[in-house]
Structures are given as structure tokens and as C-alpha cells.
Amino acid sequence: MGSARLHLPTLLVLTLGLPGILACGSGGGGRASPAPDDTARQISNEELSRMVLSIAELPPEYAAVVREVDNGVLTLDKAVESFYDPEGLRAQLVEYGWESGYQASYQAPKADEKPSGPSIVLSKVDAYKTSAGAAAKLKGPSPTDASGSPLRTLSPPDAARFAEQFHRFDVDLGDEAGGFRLKTKLTGEEDSDVFCSAFATFRRGRLIGQVSVAAYNLTDQEAKELEDTAKDLARKMNDQMSAALAER
């Protein structure tokens, strides 16, 4: 198993486990004034499938990525299987009224052979029974908080390195939103490959949309551009939500 295959689960874990980091203190609120909640009706899995990103919506530099085989409708079991504490996450999703979801992930086919450039895109939408439940999930503590924040579970040198490479950014979409980017060395060696990732999430009524993008060995400027890519893809996803919800 190569580096990229190892880090798709990493993206999934971060997307599942860090909603508070994504949203709290990170801006959001793309609606200038209160508007009718277009999610306050039954939403089918087929409609959810039209809200996630297809390869056609990705930037040109991601043209080589291919669809992962396990894309599709998320059951509760599938929604938690990649998380380190599936039972803890399951209890949280049930508490907040998780109803269904849909996931689309794409990966460069040769990323395992030589980590370089754009590698992974993940697009996901989760439906909750109520807007209040979705808001509570987005703002509430993740299962990791029960045993302390990520920084407190690391050694002081590792914690300092994590904090240095972790950057929040604003996302102006939906009812509330936010994002962060992270650079992680694959090993402790000085010349190790660096895994760069950016995450954007937003809540639209009772739906939570999430986008993650990742690439290897980026400069600081390129890492910032990865953040911009995540924001742009989140906007596309929000537009697709609008189109899917308006068709009924």
C-alpha cells in the first residue's frame, strides 16, 4: 500500500472527527438575510448524489483522478467505519439525528508510485433530521474531545509542529461554515514527503457539505492555493445543492 492509499483514510478521519475545528471561529453565514429553509422537506439519496462533486467539476490539474470504488450512499455503519472510534461517532450521529449521506472521493491512480502534485479529492454531504441537529453536530465537540484535543495528546515538539502547520480560514457559505489546511510529514526524516490537505465545510439547513483536497510536496504558496481550491469546490457543491433542492 502506497502513501496516497494510506492518506485517504486520514482525510476521512479528519473530515469525520473535526467539525468544531472546521466551523468554530471560522466565519460563514453566506446568507445576507433570513431565507426559507429549502432543506425542510424529504430529501432522497438520489438528490444527495447530485449534490456531491463529480470529476467534471474538479479543476484541470485534477483531471487524472479516478473515482473510488466505495463511493455512494452512506449508511450509519459506513459513515463511521473509517473513524478511530466508530462507536463514539455512531452515538454522536444518532444523538444529533443523522439521517443519511453520500460520499464521492477521487484519487490520482499513480499517486502510490510517486507522491507528487494533486492526489485526493473528497466530497461529502450529510443529512440530519433537523437543522438544529445539523447545527449541533457542526458546533459540538468531536469524539476526540472526550480524551483531550489533538494538541494535548501529542508530545510538546510534535504539538508545536502541528500548531505551526495548522491554519484556519474563512468560508462564506450557507448558514455557517469554515475550514482549515494542514501540512504533515509522512515520516520523521528531514527529506520526507509532505502531505498537504485543505478542508472546507458548511451547513445549509439540515445538510452539512464537506470538501477535502490533498496534494504532496507543495510550497507555502501552493498550499495556500490548495485552500482556495477547497473554497471554490465548496461553492460548487453549494450551487449543486441549490439546483438539486429546486428541482422538486
N, C-alpha and C positions, 0 to 999 in steps of 0.2 A: 504493500500500500504506500502510495507516494504522499508528498506533502499536502497537495490540494485535497486529496481524499480525507486526510486527517483533519483538515481545517473546515470542511463543510459542516461536520458536526459541531465544531467550535462556533461557527456562525449561528447555528440553530440554538445552541445553549445560550449564547449572549442575547439573541432575539427573544427567547422564551423567558430568561431569568432576570433581565434588567430593565423592565418597563419604567421604573421610577427614575433611573439614570437617564433614560431617553427623554422623558417628558418633564420631570420636575425642574423648574427654574430655567427652562429652555425655550421660552416663548410659546408661539402657537396662537390660535384664535384667529384663523383666517377669515371668519365671517364678520363683516363690519357691523352688522346688526342682527338681532334675533331673527331666525328664519324657521319656517316649518321643518320639522324633522322628517326628512324623506326616507329614513330607515325605520320609521314606526309602523311597519307592516311586515307581513310574512316575506322573508327573503329566501329563495330557493338556492340549493347548491349550484344549480346551473347559472344563476345570476352571480353568485360568488365567483364562479370560474371565469366570468367575463371582467371581473374587477382586478385580477392579478395581471402581471406583465407577461406578454409573450415575447419571443425572441425579436419579433418585428419592432417592438417598442424600445429596444436597447440601443445604446449609442453604437456608431460604426466600429469602434475599437473592440466591441464585444461580439462581433459578427461570427467568431469561430466557436462560441459556446454552444453546447448541446443540452437538450432537455434531460433532466434527471428522471430515472425510471419510476421513482416513488412519488412523483407529482400527483396532485389531485385532491379530492375531498379529505378533510381531516376528521376522523372520529376522535373521541376523547382519548382512547388508547394511543392512537398515532400522534396526537398533539403533544403527548407528554413523554414519548418513548426516548427521545434524544436528550432529555434533561437528566442531570446527575441525580436528582431526587424526584423521580416521576410521581411517587405517591403524594409528596408535598405539593407539587404543582397541580396534580389532579384535584386535591382538596381545595386549592385556591380557585381553580377554574370553576368547580362546582359551586363554591361559595358565591362567586361573582356572577353566576348564571351563564357560563359559556354554553353556546348552543351548537355551533358548527364552525367550520373553517375551510379554507382552500389554500394550498401552497403550490408555488411554481418556483423551482430552482434550476439554475443553469450553470454549467461548468465547462471551462476550456478542456477539450479532450486530451491535450498533450501537456497539461499543467503538471501531471505526475512526473513527467520525464525531466522537465527543466522549468522550475518556477520562475516565471518572468512575465510581467505585464498583467493585464486584466485576466482574472481567473474565475471568479464566482459572482453570481447574482442570485439573490433570494427575494421573492415577493410573496407576501402572505396577508390574508385577510381573516379576521376572526369576528364572528357574530355572537353577541351576547343577547340575553332575553330583553334587557332594558338598557337605555342609555346610562342610567345610574350605575348599573353593574359594570359596563364598559369603562366608565369614568373611574370607578373604584379600582378596577384592575390596573388601569394606566397609572394611577397615582399611588396605589397601595404598595406596601413592601413586597419585594420578591421573596421567594423561599430562601434565598441566600441570606436575607437579613436576619433570619431566625438564629443564625450562628455567627453573626457579625458581618460587616461589609467586606468586600473583597480585599480592601487595603489592610484590614486588621488581621486577615488570615495569611498574609504574606510576610516574609522576613523584611526587616527595615530596608535593606538595599533593594529588594525586589519591589517593595511598596513604593519607594521613591522613584524607581524606574517606571512602574506602572503609571504613577501620577504624572510623570513628565511626558509620557506618550499618550495620555488620555485628554481629549479635547471635546467639550460640549459645543454644540452650535444650535442656532435657532432654526425652526421650521415653521413657516406661516401657512398652516393649512387647517381646515376643519374647525372643530370646537377647541381643540388643544393639540399641541404637537411638540416635538423636539428631536434632538439627535446627538450623536457623538461619533468620533473617529478614534481609532486605536492602532498603534504600531507595535508589533510583537515579534521579537526574535525567535526563530524556530529552535535554536539551541543556544547555549551559553557562550558559544565561541564568538570571538571578535568579528570574524568574517561571515557569520551566519546569515542566511537569507532572512529577510524581514517581511512578515505578513502584515499587510496594511488593510484595514477594514473601516467602513463607514456605515452607520445605521441611522435611518430616519423612520419615525413612526408618528401616526396622527389618529385622532379619534373623530369619527363622523357619526354622530348619534350613537347608535348601539354597535357600530362597526369600528374595529381597530385595524388600520392598514399599516404594514411594515415593509420596509425595503432595506436590504443589506447588499453591499457591494464590496468586493475584495480584490486585491492585486498584490503582487510581490515586488519588493525592492524598489520602492518609489522614493523620489526625492521629497523634501518637505513641500515643495510647490505642487508636485504631482499628488501628494497625499491630500492637499487642500482641494485639488481638482476632483479627487475621489469623493470628497464631501459634497461638492457641487453636483456631481453625478447622482448621488443618493437623493439630494433635494429635488433634482429635476425628475427623477424616476418616481418619487413620491407624488409630485404634482401630476404626472401622467396617470398614476394609479388613482388619484382622487378624481381626475377627469373621467376615468373609466367607471368609477363608482357612480358618478353623476349620470352617465349615459345608461348604465345598466338599471339604475333605480328609476329613470324617467321613462323607460320603455313600457312599463305596465300601465 
